[in-house]
Amino acid sequence: MGEDSTGVAPVPGEIVDTVYGRQRVTAVIDMPLIEPTIYLRPERGGQEWSVPVAQFARVRTDHSDTP
């Protein structure tokens, strides 16, 4: 499966911090002939959106110091 620049692809169900707030990974699609894509939805519900795995590091943030 594809990986972002951190070398780790998120898994469905994982909560990640992004520049758009906390998002739940709903799917990671990696099919032949199609760029691997991560699908996300705001943690508390809202519009699902996607980002290519290769570009995920651009929207992911590290808030490991916050609860």
VMD Tcl script that builds the backbone (N, CA, C; Angstrom):
set m [mol new atoms 201]
animate dup $m
set s [atomselect $m all]
$s set {name element resname resid chain x y z} {
  {N N MET 1 A 0.847 -1.177 0.000}
  {CA C MET 1 A 0.000 0.000 0.000}
  {C C MET 1 A 0.886 1.231 0.000}
  {N N GLY 2 A 0.367 2.326 -0.503}
  {CA C GLY 2 A 1.131 3.569 -0.550}
  {C C GLY 2 A 1.411 4.113 0.831}
  {N N GLU 3 A 2.433 4.940 0.910}
  {CA C GLU 3 A 2.811 5.556 2.169}
  {C C GLU 3 A 2.998 7.051 1.962}
  {N N ASP 4 A 2.728 7.838 3.018}
  {CA C ASP 4 A 2.997 9.267 2.926}
  {C C ASP 4 A 4.479 9.495 3.214}
  {N N SER 5 A 4.916 10.741 3.268}
  {CA C SER 5 A 6.343 11.025 3.427}
  {C C SER 5 A 6.887 10.619 4.791}
  {N N THR 6 A 5.992 10.328 5.754}
  {CA C THR 6 A 6.460 9.852 7.052}
  {C C THR 6 A 6.746 8.365 7.001}
  {N N GLY 7 A 6.366 7.705 5.895}
  {CA C GLY 7 A 6.604 6.280 5.749}
  {C C GLY 7 A 5.506 5.420 6.325}
  {N N VAL 8 A 4.448 6.044 6.849}
  {CA C VAL 8 A 3.368 5.290 7.463}
  {C C VAL 8 A 2.038 5.726 6.860}
  {N N ALA 9 A 1.325 4.787 6.273}
  {CA C ALA 9 A -0.002 5.105 5.749}
  {C C ALA 9 A -1.015 4.914 6.877}
  {N N PRO 10 A -1.983 5.828 7.026}
  {CA C PRO 10 A -2.983 5.666 8.073}
  {C C PRO 10 A -3.901 4.489 7.763}
  {N N VAL 11 A -4.591 4.008 8.780}
  {CA C VAL 11 A -5.514 2.891 8.598}
  {C C VAL 11 A -6.946 3.382 8.824}
  {N N PRO 12 A -7.924 2.769 8.168}
  {CA C PRO 12 A -9.316 3.171 8.380}
  {C C PRO 12 A -9.692 3.108 9.861}
  {N N GLY 13 A -10.393 4.139 10.303}
  {CA C GLY 13 A -10.807 4.246 11.688}
  {C C GLY 13 A -9.873 5.102 12.523}
  {N N GLU 14 A -8.665 5.307 12.053}
  {CA C GLU 14 A -7.682 6.114 12.777}
  {C C GLU 14 A -8.098 7.585 12.754}
  {N N ILE 15 A -7.859 8.275 13.868}
  {CA C ILE 15 A -8.096 9.723 13.943}
  {C C ILE 15 A -6.754 10.402 13.721}
  {N N VAL 16 A -6.708 11.347 12.783}
  {CA C VAL 16 A -5.481 12.069 12.485}
  {C C VAL 16 A -5.735 13.571 12.587}
  {N N ASP 17 A -4.705 14.301 12.974}
  {CA C ASP 17 A -4.777 15.763 13.030}
  {C C ASP 17 A -4.351 16.309 11.676}
  {N N THR 18 A -5.166 17.206 11.121}
  {CA C THR 18 A -4.859 17.823 9.840}
  {C C THR 18 A -4.997 19.330 9.960}
  {N N VAL 19 A -4.608 20.032 8.915}
  {CA C VAL 19 A -4.773 21.485 8.898}
  {C C VAL 19 A -6.255 21.863 8.920}
  {N N TYR 20 A -7.134 20.900 8.678}
  {CA C TYR 20 A -8.577 21.128 8.695}
  {C C TYR 20 A -9.216 20.618 9.979}
  {N N GLY 21 A -8.416 20.261 10.973}
  {CA C GLY 21 A -8.932 19.739 12.236}
  {C C GLY 21 A -8.775 18.226 12.306}
  {N N ARG 22 A -9.340 17.639 13.363}
  {CA C ARG 22 A -9.239 16.192 13.549}
  {C C ARG 22 A -10.157 15.482 12.556}
  {N N GLN 23 A -9.594 14.482 11.881}
  {CA C GLN 23 A -10.319 13.761 10.838}
  {C C GLN 23 A -10.216 12.261 11.088}
  {N N ARG 24 A -11.299 11.543 10.754}
  {CA C ARG 24 A -11.293 10.085 10.831}
  {C C ARG 24 A -11.009 9.543 9.433}
  {N N VAL 25 A -10.055 8.635 9.347}
  {CA C VAL 25 A -9.759 7.980 8.071}
  {C C VAL 25 A -10.882 6.992 7.798}
  {N N THR 26 A -11.596 7.172 6.694}
  {CA C THR 26 A -12.702 6.270 6.369}
  {C C THR 26 A -12.277 5.165 5.417}
  {N N ALA 27 A -11.249 5.410 4.608}
  {CA C ALA 27 A -10.761 4.389 3.681}
  {C C ALA 27 A -9.412 4.794 3.129}
  {N N VAL 28 A -8.637 3.791 2.764}
  {CA C VAL 28 A -7.387 4.004 2.038}
  {C C VAL 28 A -7.471 3.085 0.826}
  {N N ILE 29 A -7.572 3.680 -0.346}
  {CA C ILE 29 A -7.762 2.920 -1.579}
  {C C ILE 29 A -6.460 2.898 -2.371}
  {N N ASP 30 A -6.011 1.708 -2.727}
  {CA C ASP 30 A -4.788 1.533 -3.504}
  {C C ASP 30 A -5.073 0.501 -4.586}
  {N N MET 31 A -5.532 0.976 -5.737}
  {CA C MET 31 A -5.891 0.100 -6.846}
  {C C MET 31 A -4.914 0.290 -7.995}
  {N N PRO 32 A -4.704 -0.741 -8.786}
  {CA C PRO 32 A -3.823 -0.603 -9.949}
  {C C PRO 32 A -4.301 0.535 -10.868}
  {N N LEU 33 A -3.355 1.253 -11.400}
  {CA C LEU 33 A -3.592 2.344 -12.358}
  {C C LEU 33 A -4.243 3.583 -11.755}
  {N N ILE 34 A -4.477 3.594 -10.449}
  {CA C ILE 34 A -5.073 4.754 -9.788}
  {C C ILE 34 A -4.162 5.143 -8.633}
  {N N GLU 35 A -3.916 6.442 -8.485}
  {CA C GLU 35 A -3.064 6.911 -7.397}
  {C C GLU 35 A -3.676 6.530 -6.048}
  {N N PRO 36 A -2.888 5.954 -5.125}
  {CA C PRO 36 A -3.414 5.623 -3.799}
  {C C PRO 36 A -4.015 6.867 -3.139}
  {N N THR 37 A -5.188 6.716 -2.549}
  {CA C THR 37 A -5.938 7.848 -2.012}
  {C C THR 37 A -6.434 7.557 -0.606}
  {N N ILE 38 A -6.387 8.581 0.253}
  {CA C ILE 38 A -6.904 8.493 1.616}
  {C C ILE 38 A -8.209 9.285 1.660}
  {N N TYR 39 A -9.250 8.674 2.206}
  {CA C TYR 39 A -10.542 9.345 2.368}
  {C C TYR 39 A -10.725 9.666 3.845}
  {N N LEU 40 A -11.123 10.915 4.119}
  {CA C LEU 40 A -11.260 11.384 5.493}
  {C C LEU 40 A -12.604 12.065 5.689}
  {N N ARG 41 A -13.048 12.093 6.943}
  {CA C ARG 41 A -14.284 12.787 7.319}
  {C C ARG 41 A -14.011 13.454 8.672}
  {N N PRO 42 A -14.510 14.678 8.877}
  {CA C PRO 42 A -14.312 15.324 10.181}
  {C C PRO 42 A -14.726 14.392 11.319}
  {N N GLU 43 A -13.980 14.419 12.414}
  {CA C GLU 43 A -14.208 13.524 13.540}
  {C C GLU 43 A -15.653 13.555 14.035}
  {N N ARG 44 A -16.267 14.708 14.029}
  {CA C ARG 44 A -17.639 14.833 14.538}
  {C C ARG 44 A -18.691 14.841 13.421}
  {N N GLY 45 A -18.302 14.353 12.260}
  {CA C GLY 45 A -19.245 14.273 11.141}
  {C C GLY 45 A -19.077 15.453 10.197}
  {N N GLY 46 A -19.481 15.259 8.972}
  {CA C GLY 46 A -19.364 16.309 7.973}
  {C C GLY 46 A -19.033 15.733 6.617}
  {N N GLN 47 A -18.581 16.568 5.727}
  {CA C GLN 47 A -18.303 16.202 4.346}
  {C C GLN 47 A -17.021 15.389 4.225}
  {N N GLU 48 A -17.122 14.231 3.601}
  {CA C GLU 48 A -15.939 13.413 3.346}
  {C C GLU 48 A -15.103 14.073 2.258}
  {N N TRP 49 A -13.796 13.943 2.369}
  {CA C TRP 49 A -12.883 14.493 1.371}
  {C C TRP 49 A -11.730 13.522 1.207}
  {N N SER 50 A -10.932 13.731 0.183}
  {CA C SER 50 A -9.839 12.797 -0.070}
  {C C SER 50 A -8.559 13.548 -0.416}
  {N N VAL 51 A -7.457 12.841 -0.252}
  {CA C VAL 51 A -6.143 13.386 -0.576}
  {C C VAL 51 A -5.278 12.213 -1.050}
  {N N PRO 52 A -4.479 12.425 -2.090}
  {CA C PRO 52 A -3.567 11.356 -2.506}
  {C C PRO 52 A -2.595 11.028 -1.366}
  {N N VAL 53 A -2.267 9.757 -1.197}
  {CA C VAL 53 A -1.348 9.347 -0.145}
  {C C VAL 53 A -0.040 10.136 -0.233}
  {N N ALA 54 A 0.452 10.362 -1.438}
  {CA C ALA 54 A 1.711 11.080 -1.621}
  {C C ALA 54 A 1.648 12.521 -1.112}
  {N N GLN 55 A 0.449 13.100 -1.023}
  {CA C GLN 55 A 0.282 14.490 -0.581}
  {C C GLN 55 A -0.208 14.591 0.860}
  {N N PHE 56 A -0.440 13.463 1.515}
  {CA C PHE 56 A -1.018 13.459 2.857}
  {C C PHE 56 A -0.181 14.242 3.865}
  {N N ALA 57 A 1.135 14.183 3.765}
  {CA C ALA 57 A 2.000 14.896 4.705}
  {C C ALA 57 A 1.774 16.408 4.655}
  {N N ARG 58 A 1.286 16.919 3.541}
  {CA C ARG 58 A 1.032 18.364 3.413}
  {C C ARG 58 A -0.154 18.825 4.249}
  {N N VAL 59 A -1.115 17.941 4.507}
  {CA C VAL 59 A -2.292 18.332 5.285}
  {C C VAL 59 A -2.258 17.796 6.707}
  {N N ARG 60 A -1.392 16.822 6.970}
  {CA C ARG 60 A -1.303 16.240 8.308}
  {C C ARG 60 A -0.480 17.154 9.209}
  {N N THR 61 A -0.908 17.302 10.454}
  {CA C THR 61 A -0.160 18.084 11.428}
  {C C THR 61 A 0.136 17.192 12.626}
  {N N ASP 62 A 1.045 17.602 13.460}
  {CA C ASP 62 A 1.396 16.826 14.637}
  {C C ASP 62 A 0.974 17.606 15.872}
  {N N HIS 63 A -0.077 17.145 16.504}
  {CA C HIS 63 A -0.548 17.767 17.741}
  {C C HIS 63 A -0.421 16.759 18.878}
  {N N SER 64 A 0.649 15.993 18.864}
  {CA C SER 64 A 0.815 14.953 19.870}
  {C C SER 64 A 0.947 15.517 21.280}
  {N N ASP 65 A 1.224 16.821 21.404}
  {CA C ASP 65 A 1.362 17.427 22.728}
  {C C ASP 65 A 0.033 17.901 23.303}
  {N N THR 66 A -1.059 17.783 22.522}
  {CA C THR 66 A -2.379 18.187 23.006}
  {C C THR 66 A -3.239 16.961 23.226}
  {N N PRO 67 A -4.150 16.987 24.209}
  {CA C PRO 67 A -4.988 15.807 24.485}
  {C C PRO 67 A -5.994 15.529 23.404}
}
mol reanalyze $m
mol bondsrecalc $m
mol representation Tube
mol addrep $m
